[in-house]
């Protein structure tokens, strides 16, 4: 993955604004939401999709997803039992660490406390 450095000429100043609800229904709020029971049994899915209605209905649409990240690989099954700590949760932690912190050797922290796990929406 490559990134382009943000430059000052990448900014467009305008008095116009376009706003719209984020939810597929066009409503400004999402008061109820649902998961899919079949998704939990699928292989290689390390996140849960959240729907605005029952996932088996024709108008169901994914509204957002939730994923779990753990620095030491806890909470999910190891990818290879011979390699400790390498699981989907540790990979997700590493992906967000690199994306947000820009360094694969750093860890997330709050003040002086290292964040070993978090959920991603």
Sine and cosine of phi, psi and omega as CSV:
sin_phi,cos_phi,sin_psi,cos_psi,sin_omega,cos_omega
0.00,0.00,0.69,-0.72,0.04,-1.00
-0.86,-0.51,0.40,-0.92,-0.03,-1.00
-0.79,-0.62,0.52,-0.85,0.10,-0.99
-0.97,-0.26,0.75,-0.66,0.01,-1.00
-0.89,0.46,0.69,-0.73,0.03,-1.00
-0.94,0.33,0.84,-0.55,-0.02,-1.00
-0.94,-0.35,0.36,-0.93,-0.03,-1.00
-0.90,0.44,-0.49,0.87,0.01,-1.00
-0.98,0.19,0.03,1.00,0.10,-0.99
-0.99,0.13,-0.07,1.00,-0.03,-1.00
-0.99,-0.11,0.75,-0.66,0.10,-1.00
-0.92,-0.39,0.85,-0.53,0.00,-1.00
-1.00,-0.10,0.81,-0.58,-0.04,-1.00
-0.48,-0.88,0.54,-0.84,0.07,-1.00
-1.00,0.08,-0.21,0.98,0.00,-1.00
-0.98,0.19,0.56,-0.83,0.13,-0.99
-0.64,-0.77,0.59,-0.81,0.03,-1.00
-0.88,-0.48,0.83,-0.55,0.01,-1.00
-0.79,-0.61,0.51,-0.86,0.05,-1.00
-0.38,-0.93,0.48,-0.88,0.06,-1.00
-0.88,0.47,0.52,-0.86,-0.03,-1.00
-0.99,0.16,-0.39,0.92,-0.09,-1.00
-0.99,0.16,0.55,-0.83,-0.08,-1.00
-0.90,0.43,-0.37,0.93,0.01,-1.00
-0.98,0.21,-0.24,0.97,-0.06,-1.00
1.00,0.07,-0.04,1.00,0.03,-1.00
-0.97,0.22,0.51,-0.86,0.00,-1.00
-0.97,0.24,-0.25,0.97,0.01,-1.00
-0.75,-0.66,0.40,-0.91,0.10,-0.99
-0.87,-0.49,0.99,-0.13,-0.12,-0.99
-1.00,0.09,-0.51,0.86,0.04,-1.00
-0.77,-0.63,0.52,-0.85,0.03,-1.00
-0.51,-0.86,0.34,-0.94,-0.17,-0.99
-0.69,-0.72,0.42,-0.91,0.13,-0.99
-0.92,-0.38,0.14,-0.99,0.02,-1.00
-0.96,-0.28,0.83,-0.56,0.02,-1.00
-0.92,0.38,-0.45,0.89,0.01,-1.00
-0.97,0.24,-0.39,0.92,0.00,-1.00
-0.92,0.39,-0.53,0.85,-0.03,-1.00
-0.91,0.41,-0.39,0.92,-0.03,-1.00
-0.99,-0.11,-0.09,1.00,0.01,-1.00
-0.97,0.23,0.57,-0.83,0.03,-1.00
-0.99,0.12,0.46,-0.89,0.12,-0.99
0.89,0.46,0.45,0.89,0.13,-0.99
-0.90,-0.43,0.92,-0.39,-0.08,-1.00
-0.94,-0.34,0.55,0.84,0.04,-1.00
-0.49,-0.87,0.24,-0.97,0.05,-1.00
-0.85,-0.53,0.81,-0.59,0.07,-1.00
-0.99,0.15,0.63,-0.78,0.02,-1.00
-0.91,-0.40,0.78,-0.63,-0.05,-1.00
-0.94,-0.33,0.33,-0.95,0.05,-1.00
-1.00,0.08,-0.21,0.98,0.00,-1.00
-0.50,-0.86,0.01,-1.00,0.02,-1.00
-0.82,0.58,0.73,-0.68,-0.10,-0.99
-0.91,0.42,-0.30,0.95,0.00,-1.00
-1.00,0.02,-0.06,1.00,0.01,-1.00
-0.99,0.11,0.44,-0.90,-0.08,-1.00
-0.92,0.39,-0.47,0.88,-0.01,-1.00
-1.00,-0.06,0.19,0.98,0.00,-1.00
-0.93,0.37,0.69,-0.72,0.03,-1.00
-0.62,-0.79,0.63,-0.78,0.04,-1.00
-0.92,0.38,0.79,-0.62,0.00,-1.00
-0.99,-0.15,-0.63,0.78,0.09,-1.00
-0.25,-0.97,0.15,-0.99,0.01,-1.00
-0.79,-0.61,0.42,-0.91,0.05,-1.00
-0.83,-0.56,0.70,-0.72,0.03,-1.00
-0.71,-0.70,0.41,-0.91,-0.02,-1.00
-0.92,-0.38,0.73,-0.69,0.03,-1.00
-0.85,-0.52,0.70,-0.72,0.01,-1.00
-0.64,-0.77,0.83,-0.56,-0.07,-1.00
-0.85,0.53,-0.62,0.79,-0.06,-1.00
-0.99,-0.11,0.04,1.00,0.06,-1.00
1.00,-0.02,0.14,0.99,-0.01,-1.00
-0.95,0.32,0.36,-0.93,0.09,-1.00
1.00,-0.01,-0.25,0.97,0.04,-1.00
-0.69,-0.72,0.34,-0.94,-0.02,-1.00
-0.94,0.33,0.62,-0.78,0.04,-1.00
-0.88,0.47,0.59,-0.81,0.06,-1.00
-0.93,0.36,-0.58,0.81,0.03,-1.00
-0.62,-0.78,0.86,-0.50,-0.07,-1.00
-0.89,0.45,-0.30,0.96,0.02,-1.00
-0.99,0.13,-0.20,0.98,-0.03,-1.00
-0.88,-0.47,0.97,-0.26,-0.05,-1.00
-0.96,0.28,0.60,-0.80,0.09,-1.00
0.99,0.14,-0.06,1.00,0.01,-1.00
-0.98,-0.21,0.99,-0.15,-0.02,-1.00
-0.68,-0.73,0.16,-0.99,0.04,-1.00
-0.82,0.57,-0.61,0.79,-0.01,-1.00
-0.92,0.39,-0.57,0.82,0.03,-1.00
-0.96,0.29,-0.54,0.84,0.04,-1.00
-0.93,0.37,-0.68,0.73,0.03,-1.00
-0.89,0.46,-0.67,0.74,0.05,-1.00
-0.85,0.53,-0.73,0.68,-0.01,-1.00
-0.90,0.44,-0.63,0.78,0.01,-1.00
-0.89,0.45,-0.72,0.70,0.00,-1.00
-0.95,0.31,-0.55,0.84,0.06,-1.00
-0.87,0.49,-0.73,0.69,0.00,-1.00
-0.93,0.37,-0.65,0.76,-0.01,-1.00
-0.91,0.41,-0.73,0.68,-0.09,-1.00
-1.00,0.10,-0.73,0.69,-0.09,-1.00
-1.00,-0.02,-0.33,0.95,0.00,-1.00
0.95,0.31,0.30,0.95,-0.06,-1.00
-0.52,-0.85,0.84,-0.54,-0.03,-1.00
-0.98,0.19,-0.06,1.00,0.01,-1.00
-0.97,-0.24,-0.14,0.99,0.02,-1.00
-1.00,0.06,0.22,-0.98,0.09,-1.00
-0.79,-0.62,0.46,-0.89,0.08,-1.00
-0.92,0.38,0.59,-0.80,0.02,-1.00
-0.52,-0.86,0.45,-0.89,0.14,-0.99
-0.87,-0.49,0.92,-0.39,-0.09,-1.00
0.86,0.51,-0.93,-0.38,0.00,-1.00
-0.95,-0.31,0.07,1.00,-0.04,-1.00
-0.99,-0.12,0.80,-0.60,0.06,-1.00
-0.97,0.24,0.75,-0.66,0.06,-1.00
-1.00,0.07,0.95,-0.31,-0.02,-1.00
-1.00,0.06,-0.31,0.95,-0.01,-1.00
-0.47,-0.88,0.43,-0.90,0.08,-1.00
-0.26,-0.96,0.27,-0.96,0.08,-1.00
-0.97,-0.26,0.57,-0.82,-0.01,-1.00
-0.90,-0.43,0.79,-0.61,0.08,-1.00
-0.97,-0.25,0.00,0.00,0.00,0.00
